[in-house]
Amino acid sequence: MSEVVKKYTNGEITVIWKPDVCIHSGICFRGLPAVFHPKKIPWVRLGETPSERIMDQIDLCPSGALSYIKNSEIKD
């Protein structure tokens, strides 16, 4: 069975979520509720939140279920 991976982008960064890895600690939505909405679909809404702030919050994810890529660093 293949791993489920969800991606969300704001143009600057792409947030990657692996739901099978998530331990539902709640650190993401308690720390940045403007972006992470666990009761909504899609639950990640990057909106107007600065990319740097989003990356800082993702770095706190204890399971590694959330990660990001800086789109400027993606090679074609």
N, C-alpha and C positions, 0 to 999 in steps of 0.2 A: 504494500500500500504506500502511495506517495505522501509526502509530508505536505500539509496545508500551509500555505504562506500567503498572507494578505499584504498588499502594498498600498501606501497612501502618499501622495506627493503635493508639495506646494510650489514646485518649480525649482526651489533651492536645494531641498533635501527630499529623500524618499524614506519614509518610515516603513519598516518591515516588522510584521507581527506574525509569530508562529504560535497559533493557539494551542497546539498540542504540547508546547513547552511551558506555557504560562501556568504559574502556580497561584494566580489570583491574589497576590499579596495586597493589591490596592494602592501600592506606592505611586503608580502612574496617575491615577485619577484623583487621589487625595492631594498630590503635589501639583497637579496642573489640570484642574477640572475644566478649564476653557478648551482643552484639546481632547482629553480622554473622557468619553461619556459611555460607561459600560451598559447603560440601559437604552441606548439609541443605536440606530443603524444608519450609516456606518458609525462605529463607536470611536473612531479616530477622526477628528475634524481639525485640521491644521490651521485653517482660517488665517487670521491676522497676527497670530502669536509669532514672535520672532523665532527664527530657526534655531538660533543659539540657545534660547530658553528651552525649546523642545529637546534639543540634543542633550542639554544638561540633565533634564528629567529622565530621558531614556537611559542615560548612563547609570542611573540609580536602580534600574530594573534588576532584581536579584536573580531571576531565572535565565536572563538572556533572551526571553521571548520577544522583547522589543529591541530593535537595533535600527540603525539608519545609515544611509549612504549620502554623501555630499554629491549632488548631481554634477557639479563642476569637475569632479574627479573621475567620472565614468568615462571610460575610453570607448570610442565607437568601434 
